[in-house]
């Protein structure tokens, strides 16, 4: 049964309202999207298209000539290409092949003015926007179905949230996010700036089936709780300006974009400060039960050995077949699981604290105007747990996204140990280093599996460029004596 397209009527009181509508669409536009713009001469089609292109490419001076005579204008340099078509002079639908209409849809997004002249060639799943003059303003009727309509409705919900949260008329710009279902925007209004997080509540049944997946945050509430706990403890997590937990929307402090790497390498002093943040976290008892401003609580789950073991399935299922040319044999799996059962058992007495899980360069912002450890801005901590303190140290010192030379890794770990000993002279450095070695190798194997899966199943081959780096980290970790048995397994399967 074919679903009936949804129809929406929107009043555009002035040209600024048309620009805001264009921004609402530009922030959610994706490759393959088609916007069909209808209406009489002067109804606002070109005004909307020009505003959308300028918002998408974040260039208020972008030249956007009418494609009436050229039939198509193509714009690049953004997240993907956008082709702007005008079919007013189209003699026959067959001409679309000559001007590359289908190719434009395959390679990016498409805006079409006068779409009725080639209606039979338009894809079924598109967004139709029909503009009309109404008094001193305009109206637009929006008709569509499927993913694009759902994203458009979500974007309009965000606009209403911003208006209600004292960010009325905010300028919205897409902000590159991570590999998660979260989406981000940079917003500006009345001389203020912020970041919007768009994270609709999702099912707890996540792909992968791992125990860790069952503990992953499924809405914004854990983020709100951990954010408040970090800031209360004196760390630079973003201040939250407005929240709607039920809708999965947050407006938060924009910490900027100055990171801790330069020229694809670590800025060592910034990494040292980031290590000092971890030492400060780990030097004091940290609660597992975190309050949320609405009066409820979020309890941090425990990062148990069973979860760490379960994550290693990613390595066997996705990375091993690619690296070894076939699946692991049953006896090889048994030996692998036995080796890890022994290793993870050694973590039973390891020191524990908050584990932020993704404490590495993509989630660290340098704040030069602040002092001490507050110069490190911390992002992406909604999946925080209670677990071994060595985990986040390994996450930073063996950063999966930037190559950390062996001598820099050692210096960072030594700096961490020195900071811990300053406060706790009896700190068990030997026990920490053993836990560090085990967790660094576990993490490297998990990441190899994740990146291989993203490349193969999600069609993201760019992640493969990180694999040689992570393999190098894995080889380093296997040099620790406690991992000698696993190293034998690895060499037996010719993975080194």
C-alpha positions as CSV (number, residue, x, y, z in Angstrom):
1,X,0.0,0.0,0.0
2,X,1.5,3.4,-1.1
3,X,1.5,5.9,1.7
4,X,-0.3,9.2,1.1
5,X,2.2,12.1,1.0
6,X,2.0,14.5,3.9
7,X,1.1,18.2,3.2
8,X,2.2,21.1,5.3
9,X,1.3,24.8,5.0
10,X,3.9,27.4,6.1
11,X,3.4,31.1,6.3
12,X,6.4,33.2,5.3
13,X,5.7,36.7,6.6
14,X,8.8,38.3,5.1
15,X,11.9,37.6,3.2
16,X,13.7,36.8,6.5
17,X,11.2,34.0,7.1
18,X,12.0,32.6,3.6
19,X,15.7,32.7,4.5
20,X,15.1,30.8,7.8
21,X,13.1,28.1,6.0
22,X,16.0,27.7,3.5
23,X,18.4,27.3,6.4
24,X,16.1,24.7,8.0
25,X,16.4,22.7,4.8
26,X,20.1,23.3,4.2
27,X,21.1,21.9,7.6
28,X,19.5,18.5,6.9
29,X,20.1,18.2,3.2
30,X,21.8,14.9,2.2
31,X,23.1,13.3,-1.1
32,X,20.2,12.1,-3.2
33,X,17.7,14.6,-2.0
34,X,15.5,16.4,-4.6
35,X,13.7,19.6,-3.9
36,X,11.0,20.5,-6.4
37,X,10.3,24.3,-6.3
38,X,7.0,25.4,-7.9
39,X,5.1,28.7,-8.1
40,X,4.5,31.6,-10.4
41,X,7.0,34.2,-11.4
42,X,8.1,36.2,-8.3
43,X,6.6,33.7,-5.9
44,X,9.9,33.1,-4.1
45,X,11.5,30.0,-5.7
46,X,14.8,31.7,-6.6
47,X,14.9,33.6,-3.3
48,X,14.6,30.3,-1.5
49,X,17.2,28.5,-3.7
50,X,19.7,31.4,-3.3
51,X,19.3,31.5,0.5
52,X,19.6,27.7,0.7
53,X,22.8,27.6,-1.3
54,X,24.4,30.4,0.7
55,X,23.4,28.7,3.9
56,X,24.6,25.3,2.8
57,X,28.0,26.6,1.7
58,X,28.1,29.2,4.5
59,X,28.9,31.9,2.1
60,X,26.6,35.0,2.3
61,X,28.3,36.4,-0.8
62,X,27.9,33.3,-3.0
63,X,26.9,34.2,-6.5
64,X,23.7,32.3,-7.4
65,X,22.6,33.3,-10.9
66,X,19.3,32.0,-12.2
67,X,19.8,28.9,-14.3
68,X,16.9,29.9,-16.6
69,X,19.2,30.0,-19.7
70,X,21.9,27.6,-18.7
71,X,19.3,25.1,-17.4
72,X,21.7,24.1,-14.6
73,X,24.3,25.6,-12.3
74,X,26.4,23.3,-10.2
75,X,28.0,24.2,-6.8
76,X,30.8,22.3,-5.1
77,X,33.2,22.8,-2.2
78,X,30.8,21.8,0.5
79,X,29.8,18.5,2.1
80,X,28.7,17.4,-1.4
81,X,27.7,19.0,-4.7
82,X,24.3,20.7,-5.3
83,X,22.9,21.2,-8.8
84,X,20.3,24.0,-9.3
85,X,18.1,23.2,-12.3
86,X,15.5,25.5,-14.1
87,X,13.2,23.6,-16.4
88,X,11.3,26.7,-17.7
89,X,13.0,26.4,-21.1
90,X,13.1,22.6,-21.2
91,X,11.6,21.5,-24.5
92,X,11.3,17.8,-23.6
93,X,12.0,15.5,-20.7
94,X,14.6,13.7,-22.8
95,X,16.9,16.7,-22.6
96,X,17.5,15.8,-18.9
97,X,20.0,13.2,-20.1
98,X,22.0,15.8,-21.9
99,X,22.3,18.1,-18.9
100,X,23.1,15.3,-16.4
101,X,20.0,15.3,-14.2
102,X,20.2,11.7,-13.0
103,X,24.0,12.0,-12.5
104,X,23.4,15.1,-10.3
105,X,21.0,13.2,-8.1
106,X,23.5,10.3,-7.8
107,X,26.4,12.6,-6.9
108,X,24.7,15.2,-4.6
109,X,21.5,17.1,-4.0
110,X,19.2,18.8,-6.5
111,X,17.0,21.9,-6.6
112,X,14.5,22.0,-9.4
113,X,12.5,25.1,-10.5
114,X,9.5,24.6,-12.8
115,X,9.6,20.8,-12.0
116,X,6.2,20.3,-13.7
117,X,7.8,20.5,-17.1
118,X,9.6,17.1,-16.4
119,X,7.4,15.6,-13.8
120,X,7.6,12.1,-15.2
121,X,11.4,12.1,-14.6
122,X,11.4,13.3,-11.0
123,X,12.0,10.7,-8.3
124,X,9.0,9.6,-6.3
125,X,10.6,10.4,-3.0
126,X,11.3,14.1,-3.0
127,X,10.1,17.3,-1.3
128,X,7.7,19.5,-3.3
129,X,7.6,23.1,-2.2
130,X,5.0,25.3,-3.9
131,X,5.4,29.0,-3.2
132,X,2.6,31.6,-3.5
133,X,2.3,35.4,-2.9
134,X,0.0,36.1,0.1
135,X,-0.5,39.7,1.0
136,X,2.8,41.3,1.9
137,X,4.4,37.9,2.4
138,X,4.3,34.4,1.0
139,X,3.1,30.9,1.8
140,X,4.7,27.6,0.9
141,X,2.9,24.3,0.7
142,X,5.3,21.4,1.4
143,X,4.4,17.9,0.2
144,X,6.5,14.8,0.6
145,X,7.1,11.4,2.3
146,X,9.9,9.2,3.5
147,X,13.3,10.2,5.0
148,X,13.5,13.7,3.5
149,X,10.1,14.8,4.8
150,X,11.0,13.3,8.3
151,X,14.2,15.3,8.3
152,X,12.4,18.4,7.3
153,X,9.8,18.0,10.0
154,X,12.6,17.4,12.5
155,X,14.3,20.6,11.4
156,X,11.2,22.6,11.8
157,X,10.8,21.1,15.3
158,X,14.3,22.4,16.0
159,X,13.4,25.8,14.8
160,X,10.5,25.9,17.2
161,X,12.7,24.8,20.0
162,X,15.2,27.5,19.3
163,X,12.5,30.1,19.1
164,X,11.1,29.0,22.5
165,X,14.6,28.8,24.1
166,X,15.5,32.5,23.5
167,X,17.3,31.8,20.3
168,X,14.7,33.2,18.0
169,X,15.8,33.8,14.4
170,X,19.0,31.9,15.0
171,X,21.3,31.4,12.0
172,X,21.9,27.7,11.6
173,X,24.9,26.0,10.0
174,X,25.6,22.3,9.7
175,X,28.5,21.1,11.9
176,X,30.5,18.0,11.1
177,X,29.8,15.4,13.8
178,X,30.9,11.9,14.5
179,X,29.9,8.5,13.3
180,X,26.9,8.3,15.6
181,X,23.2,9.1,15.1
182,X,23.8,12.5,16.7
183,X,23.7,15.6,14.5
184,X,25.2,19.0,15.3
185,X,24.7,22.6,14.2
186,X,26.5,25.9,15.0
187,X,23.9,28.6,15.7
188,X,24.2,32.4,16.0
189,X,21.7,34.9,17.3
190,X,22.0,38.5,18.6
191,X,25.8,38.3,18.9
192,X,25.7,35.0,20.7
193,X,26.9,31.6,19.4
194,X,26.3,28.0,20.5
195,X,26.2,24.4,19.3
196,X,22.9,22.6,18.9
197,X,22.8,18.8,19.5
198,X,20.1,16.9,17.8
199,X,19.7,13.4,19.2
200,X,16.2,12.0,18.9
201,X,15.6,9.2,21.5
202,X,16.3,5.8,19.9
203,X,15.8,2.2,20.7
204,X,18.1,0.5,23.2
205,X,18.4,-2.3,20.7
206,X,21.5,-1.2,18.8
207,X,23.3,-3.1,16.0
208,X,26.2,-5.3,17.0
209,X,24.5,-7.1,19.9
210,X,27.4,-6.4,22.3
211,X,27.0,-6.0,26.0
212,X,28.5,-2.6,25.7
213,X,25.8,-1.7,23.2
214,X,23.2,-2.4,25.8
215,X,24.8,0.2,28.1
216,X,25.3,2.9,25.5
217,X,23.2,6.0,25.9
218,X,20.0,6.1,23.9
219,X,19.0,9.7,24.6
220,X,20.5,13.0,25.9
221,X,19.9,12.5,29.6
222,X,23.2,10.7,30.3
223,X,25.0,13.5,28.4
224,X,23.2,16.1,30.6
225,X,24.1,14.2,33.8
226,X,27.8,13.6,32.9
227,X,28.2,17.2,31.6
228,X,26.9,18.6,34.9
229,X,29.2,16.2,36.9
230,X,32.3,17.3,34.9
231,X,31.6,21.0,35.2
232,X,30.8,20.6,38.9
233,X,34.2,18.9,39.4
234,X,35.9,21.8,37.7
235,X,36.5,20.5,34.1
236,X,35.7,22.2,30.9
237,X,32.6,20.5,29.6
238,X,30.2,22.7,27.6
239,X,27.7,24.7,29.6
240,X,24.1,23.8,28.6
241,X,22.0,26.9,27.7
242,X,18.7,25.1,26.9
243,X,17.5,21.5,27.0
244,X,14.5,19.5,25.8
245,X,15.4,15.9,26.9
246,X,12.1,14.5,25.6
247,X,12.8,15.8,22.1
248,X,16.5,15.1,22.3
249,X,17.6,18.7,21.8
250,X,20.3,20.7,23.5
251,X,21.8,24.1,23.0
252,X,25.2,24.2,24.5
253,X,28.4,26.3,24.8
254,X,30.4,26.5,21.6
255,X,34.0,25.6,22.8
256,X,35.4,26.4,19.4
257,X,37.3,24.2,17.0
258,X,41.0,24.6,18.1
259,X,42.1,21.0,18.7
260,X,45.2,19.3,20.2
261,X,46.8,18.2,16.9
262,X,48.5,20.1,14.1
263,X,49.8,18.8,10.7
264,X,48.5,15.4,11.5
265,X,50.6,15.1,14.6
266,X,50.0,15.6,18.3
267,X,50.8,19.0,20.0
268,X,52.6,17.4,22.8
269,X,52.0,20.1,25.4
270,X,48.3,19.9,24.8
271,X,48.3,16.2,25.2
272,X,50.2,16.6,28.4
273,X,47.4,18.9,29.7
274,X,44.9,16.3,28.6
275,X,46.7,13.6,30.5
276,X,46.7,15.9,33.5
277,X,42.9,16.1,33.2
278,X,42.7,12.3,33.5
279,X,45.1,12.3,36.5
280,X,42.9,14.9,38.2
281,X,39.8,12.8,37.5
282,X,41.4,9.6,38.8
283,X,43.0,11.2,42.0
284,X,39.6,11.7,43.7
285,X,36.6,9.4,44.4
286,X,34.0,10.0,41.7
287,X,30.3,9.1,42.1
288,X,28.5,6.6,40.0
289,X,25.1,8.1,40.7
290,X,24.8,11.5,38.8
291,X,21.9,13.9,39.3
292,X,20.0,15.5,36.4
293,X,18.6,19.0,36.8
294,X,15.0,17.8,36.5
295,X,15.5,15.9,39.8
296,X,16.1,12.4,38.3
297,X,19.4,10.6,38.3
298,X,21.6,8.7,35.9
299,X,23.7,5.8,37.2
300,X,26.9,5.1,35.4
301,X,27.1,1.4,34.3
302,X,30.1,-0.6,35.2
303,X,32.5,-1.5,32.4
304,X,32.8,-5.2,33.3
305,X,35.2,-7.8,32.0
306,X,32.3,-9.5,30.2
307,X,31.7,-6.3,28.2
308,X,35.4,-6.0,27.3
309,X,35.4,-9.6,26.1
310,X,32.3,-9.2,24.1
311,X,33.7,-6.2,22.3
312,X,36.5,-8.4,21.0
313,X,34.0,-10.2,18.9
314,X,34.2,-7.3,16.5
315,X,37.8,-8.1,15.9
316,X,37.1,-11.8,15.1
317,X,34.0,-11.1,13.0
318,X,35.1,-8.1,10.9
319,X,38.9,-7.5,11.0
320,X,40.2,-11.1,11.2
321,X,38.6,-12.3,7.9
322,X,39.9,-9.3,6.1
323,X,43.5,-9.6,7.5
324,X,43.8,-13.4,7.4
325,X,41.8,-14.1,4.3
326,X,39.1,-16.1,6.0
327,X,37.2,-16.6,9.3
328,X,39.0,-17.8,12.4
329,X,39.0,-21.6,12.9
330,X,37.1,-23.0,15.9
331,X,40.3,-24.0,17.7
332,X,41.7,-20.5,17.0
333,X,38.7,-18.9,18.5
334,X,38.9,-21.1,21.6
335,X,42.6,-20.2,22.1
336,X,41.8,-16.5,21.6
337,X,39.0,-16.5,24.1
338,X,41.0,-18.5,26.7
339,X,43.9,-16.0,26.4
340,X,41.6,-13.1,26.9
341,X,39.8,-14.7,29.8
342,X,43.1,-14.9,31.6
343,X,44.1,-11.3,30.7
344,X,40.7,-9.7,31.6
345,X,40.7,-11.6,34.9
346,X,43.9,-9.7,35.8
347,X,41.9,-6.5,35.7
348,X,39.7,-7.5,38.7
349,X,41.8,-5.6,41.1
350,X,42.6,-2.6,38.8
351,X,41.8,0.9,40.1
352,X,38.5,2.3,38.8
353,X,37.0,5.7,38.2
354,X,35.0,7.6,35.6
355,X,35.8,6.2,32.1
356,X,34.8,8.7,29.4
357,X,35.5,6.0,26.7
358,X,36.2,8.2,23.7
359,X,38.8,10.5,25.3
360,X,41.0,11.3,22.2
361,X,41.7,14.1,19.8
362,X,38.4,14.4,18.0
363,X,36.7,15.1,21.3
364,X,39.2,17.5,22.9
365,X,39.2,21.2,22.3
366,X,42.0,23.6,23.3
367,X,40.9,26.6,25.2
368,X,43.9,28.9,25.5
369,X,42.0,31.6,27.4
370,X,41.5,29.3,30.4
371,X,44.0,28.1,33.0
372,X,45.5,24.7,33.9
373,X,43.5,21.7,33.1
374,X,40.5,23.8,32.2
375,X,42.3,24.5,28.9
376,X,41.1,21.1,27.7
377,X,37.4,21.2,26.6
378,X,35.8,17.8,26.8
379,X,33.2,16.5,24.4
380,X,31.4,13.2,23.7
381,X,31.0,11.6,27.1
382,X,27.4,10.4,27.1
383,X,28.6,6.7,27.2
384,X,30.7,7.2,30.3
385,X,31.1,4.3,32.7
386,X,32.8,3.2,35.9
387,X,35.9,1.2,34.8
388,X,39.7,0.9,34.9
389,X,41.5,4.2,35.0
390,X,44.0,3.0,32.5
391,X,41.4,2.8,29.7
392,X,41.2,6.5,29.0
393,X,44.9,7.0,29.3
394,X,45.4,4.3,26.6
395,X,42.7,6.0,24.5
396,X,44.6,9.3,24.5
397,X,48.2,8.0,24.5
398,X,47.4,5.6,21.6
399,X,45.0,8.0,19.7
400,X,43.4,6.1,16.9
401,X,43.0,9.2,14.8
402,X,46.5,10.6,15.0
403,X,49.9,8.8,15.2
404,X,51.5,9.1,18.6
405,X,55.2,8.2,18.3
406,X,56.4,5.6,20.8
407,X,58.6,8.1,22.7
408,X,55.6,10.5,23.0
409,X,53.4,7.7,24.3
410,X,55.9,6.8,26.9
411,X,56.4,10.4,28.0
412,X,52.6,10.9,28.3
413,X,52.2,7.8,30.5
414,X,55.3,8.8,32.5
415,X,53.7,12.2,33.1
416,X,50.5,10.6,34.2
417,X,52.4,8.4,36.7
418,X,54.4,11.3,38.0
419,X,51.2,13.3,38.6
420,X,49.5,10.4,40.4
421,X,52.6,9.8,42.6
422,X,52.7,13.4,43.6
423,X,49.3,13.1,45.2
424,X,49.5,9.4,46.1
425,X,53.1,8.4,46.9
426,X,52.1,4.8,47.2
427,X,50.4,4.7,43.8
428,X,50.7,1.2,42.2
429,X,52.4,2.1,39.0
430,X,53.3,-1.5,38.1
431,X,49.7,-2.6,38.4
432,X,48.6,0.4,36.4
433,X,51.0,-0.3,33.6
434,X,49.9,-3.9,33.4
435,X,46.2,-2.8,33.1
436,X,47.3,-0.2,30.6
437,X,48.9,-2.8,28.3
438,X,45.9,-5.1,28.5
439,X,43.4,-2.4,27.8
440,X,45.5,-0.8,25.1
441,X,45.5,-4.1,23.2
442,X,41.8,-4.8,23.8
443,X,41.0,-1.3,22.6
444,X,43.2,-1.6,19.5
445,X,41.5,-4.9,18.6
446,X,38.0,-3.5,19.1
447,X,38.8,-0.5,17.0
448,X,40.3,-2.6,14.2
449,X,36.9,-4.5,14.2
450,X,34.9,-1.3,14.2
451,X,36.8,0.3,11.4
452,X,36.7,-2.9,9.3
453,X,32.9,-3.1,9.9
454,X,32.4,0.6,9.0
455,X,34.3,0.1,5.8
456,X,32.5,-3.1,4.7
457,X,29.0,-2.8,6.0
458,X,28.5,1.0,6.3
459,X,30.3,1.8,3.1
460,X,32.8,4.1,4.8
461,X,36.2,3.1,3.4
462,X,37.9,6.3,4.8
463,X,38.2,4.5,8.1
464,X,40.6,2.0,6.5
465,X,43.3,4.7,6.5
466,X,43.5,4.4,10.3
467,X,44.1,0.7,10.3
468,X,47.9,0.7,9.8
469,X,48.2,3.1,12.8
470,X,46.1,1.0,15.0
471,X,48.0,-2.1,14.0
472,X,51.2,-0.4,15.1
473,X,49.7,0.4,18.5
474,X,48.6,-3.2,18.8
475,X,52.2,-4.4,18.0
476,X,53.5,-2.1,20.7
477,X,51.1,-3.4,23.3
478,X,51.8,-7.0,22.6
479,X,55.4,-6.4,23.7
480,X,54.4,-6.3,27.3
481,X,55.3,-9.6,29.1
482,X,51.7,-10.2,30.4
483,X,50.5,-10.3,26.7
484,X,53.1,-12.9,25.6
485,X,50.4,-15.7,25.2
486,X,48.3,-13.5,23.0
487,X,51.3,-12.4,21.0
488,X,52.0,-16.1,20.2
489,X,48.3,-16.4,19.0
490,X,48.7,-13.3,16.8
491,X,52.0,-14.5,15.3
492,X,50.5,-18.0,14.7
493,X,47.7,-16.4,12.6
494,X,50.3,-14.2,10.7
495,X,48.6,-11.0,11.8
496,X,51.8,-9.2,12.7
